[in-house]
């Protein structure tokens, strides 16, 4: 486990995400995996299948974060241009990789299918890239520099990420504690801000939920240090009890904590 | 209806989206709405609750696209900093808006609740901004320049967007035709690329689906001109029939089109 904090960005590529035809499932999956691995996902971008847009976003992200993960655009059709765009971003040629050609040729031969020109497109990658294995449909993803290029089909993206995540040095995981709060943000905002100020080594998030009638809140304390999480969580629980007592008093009730649902 | 093509970007704000705690639902909703309205969503970014990150992304996006839509960070707690960040991006003070203060004061008075300092935070917006009504929970979103700032809670985001979308001039809608293709991208890649080349006034997308055993494809033709969509779709249907006939011949079968499931 490393004490250095690694950061990450995701670049999801595809017109279908921007037209609404496909609702992305890869961002949330990656976010979950990275959180468990102790790697901080700092930014996500979604761009269309346009080479300039991909190159610009990729160069911005790869310069800024420890890792970049991309999804989409590595299939065999004309609109799959991610390998070309990544090659251009790194200033290297995009070539049919010999090892990928063999993997795919063998797979299609075994299935009695032609290894068409379109299928051969899936062996193209930037010169010098290494493979990300694809146990679902063979055609590999690839890694160049700090950029990990994966398919957009969720089953394939997930299989590729399962491999990739195991190769990355795990960071010191961010611990989190979730506290259900029956009160809306309007009730807790001011005392919660004071608690955040008193616990600067934690990050306290407030996530409102609306059930159609009223707001409640989920409060999440996050920190890499367990004692810090515990101290902030205790302060939040005390705050909730204080608000509850105040509300009971205001409504003329004194049911005692045990009788309040 | 305008013949000018308007573009848009979305900026989703919130640590919870990057930690995986919350799976975003607003991007897909916005994408659907804009597609129907004939406005091209070109880019989406997700950033954390950090003022610098919000300001930088907002300034990049608002300079480049006709409209920017944001979600998240306009609640009453300390981690809701979108109003401050948007104000800084526009170089104007972030103030308690008088009309928003009155709306909220009246609403809380009607519910017998204190109009706390935290709740008053929800009336803060950049000087000169106009309101986006919030029929769900009163606290308004706001518009400044080409930037539309909305809540992250999906019910509220959707209610605000329902108002906003009706105020935007509808563009000439992009028409689309979806064609189910029983073959994988490896079979169709080369002829499909030729069809795209022959129909440059359309955008043909190929979306693979993997059912756990084999890939099929959904092909989508998009264009603002109906005749162009029809011509490309006809070419694609002919391509599918040609591949089917070829496969039937290769497997020694000649079932006739009517008997092929």
Interface residues (C-beta under 8 A of the other chain):
Chain A: X15 X16 X17 X18 X19 X20 X21 X22 X23 X24 X27 X28 X29 X30 X31 X32 X33 X34 X35 X40 X41 X42 X43 X44 X45 X46 X47 X48 X49 X53 X75 X76 X77 X78 X79 X80 X108 X113 X116 X117 X118 X119 X121 X122 X136 X137 X153 X155 X156 X174 X176 X185 X186 X187 X188 X189 X190 X192 X193 X196 X197 X203 X204 X205 X206 X207 X208 X209 X210 X212 X215 X220 X222
Chain B: X15 X16 X17 X18 X19 X20 X21 X22 X23 X24 X27 X28 X29 X30 X31 X32 X33 X34 X35 X40 X41 X42 X43 X44 X45 X46 X47 X48 X49 X53 X75 X76 X77 X78 X79 X80 X108 X113 X116 X117 X118 X119 X121 X122 X136 X137 X153 X155 X156 X174 X176 X185 X186 X187 X188 X189 X190 X192 X193 X196 X197 X203 X204 X205 X206 X207 X208 X209 X210 X212 X215 X220 X222
